[in-house]
Amino acid sequence: MKPTDASAECATSAGARAVSTGANTVSCVAPAELAQTMPGDSSPVAPASPADGARFTIEGEIGRGGMGVVKAVRDNVLRRLVAMKVLEQDDETPAALAPRFVEEAQITGQLDHPNIVPVHDFGVAADGLELHFTMKLVEGRTLSDLFSELHARPFDSDALEHALRIILKVCDAIAFAHSRGVIHRDIKPDNVMVGSHGQVYVMDWGIAHLVSGKRIAETEVVATDRGGRDLEGTIIGTPTHMAPEQARGDIAAIGPTTDVFGLGALLYDLLTGRGPHATETPHRTIEFARERTVPPPEEHGIWPSLPPELCRITSQALETDPGDRHPNPQALADDIEKFLKGGGWFSETRFLTGELIMREGDDGDCAYIIVKGRCEAFKMVDGERVLLREMGPGDVVGELAVLAKTPRSANVVAIDDVLVKVVTADSLERELTRNAWLHRFVKTLAERFLEADERLTGRRPR
């Protein structure tokens, strides 16, 4: 696995061994009450230590960044590999880093959720110059790695669904954090680990924002005021994926919808292979993040065609105004779940009251499923308008056009403002390929219909 910045809290044990530094050790004081009996063994044993007093043996470095170094280490007491994040302090280390490092350990340790990496312990080296905490060492890869693999192949609906189910787990983890008053502020593919058996972990809570009045840690965090909060104007996060309020340093505006933007950025990365604000230079990226509306995913699609409904969900999560985004991670997750249930390849369009939806005699190439509003079908007979039927939500209009490009057999006009799903032959095919049996069933019905129509009319479909 390639080294990453401090957001890479853990990595594969295989990757760690590949950069093993041998028998280097780090010492800390083990709790006196720690049991000295190994599971399944009736006799007491001493911890396996390469040197007296050394609980951990360093196996190798995983990644490093502004908030410390992440190493793979062996816990000689519990006899297991763990990840250790280390803050090595010297005369040039900013004074603010140590409190934030402590806060990160406390925040992560208290967010007990299946999709948040568990913290095991916190320690201080004997000389007092090194802080560290240990956590689960995840055998797997980052979501960035998974996306890169997905983007290198032709579009695969099953692979897309797999990626979306990972993002749903991230949504659940972030929703839990919000319930504890914690805003992550740095959601990006590099900060999501996918384990070898499907486990999903949200990593790197080092710049988490604690909502006023809901603090879970007593320590005063890094921050620039004595209340433990970043001062207004502080820009913190990853520019390519950060919400506009972050890019403007509007600390007072940081809240749940800030992380909704980050979750939307994961979707954008999935669909486009880039962050929402990606540009050639960091300075320009920050400028875009502050003010520019994120371009629709379709403009930068990694595949020739993207599901319209998933693009709509992504764009809503990435709205510049926090009030226009999904109000919380759960609302975004609900939208993704609806997409997964089907219909995501059908785009939406609106018709205003009195607007003609279909004209009799015009060539048809799509059908409409009414989502909201009412419309009516009519024919003109000897100059008279003859009402055929009224239709509402759930009804289908113009279905013959999907089977054969035949002229419209009637006029359809909107009685109210109408919202419809647009069904083309291509979009219907994409929906049906998700279910092979249903696909065959519908295709057979269509073939039988076309054969019967040809026998009755003598007209071959175009």
Summary of the structure (lengths in Angstrom):
residues: 462
radius of gyration: 28.4
end to end distance: 53.5
largest distance: 103.0
contacts: 1443
relative contact order: 0.08
helix: 33%
strand: 22%
